Amino acid sequence: MVTQERKNEVGMIDRKAVQDRLKKFDFSGLFTQELGWDWHTTNLSITADAQPFSLKAVAHKRGMVAYHAGRHHRLHEPEHDHPLPV
């Protein structure tokens, strides 16, 4: 049997832990604890389809940054709710 410690040594992913973090919307933990990314705290404000959004950085790896853009990060609620292109 492969232990969790051994999985981390050989780069294997704990699928149950990943699924649990996804169900909890724990993106910071998913990227940093399960996938081995580094913490990142800089946030980003963007405009998409004339709507302002605040994106929360959750992690970074080799120049790539993962941002969370959940509904609660929308600065102004539009009159209608539909996905916006980013």
WOJOUR-V897384 format. One record per helix or strand of 3 or more residues. SS is the DSSP state (helix for helix, strand for strand). FROM is the first residue (numbers start at 1). TO is the last residue. If there is no record, write none. Layout:
ss | from | to
SS | FROM | TO
SS | FROM | TO
//
This chain:
ss | from | to
helix | 4 | 10
helix | 15 | 23
helix | 27 | 34
strand | 44 | 48
strand | 51 | 61
strand | 64 | 68
helix | 71 | 73
//
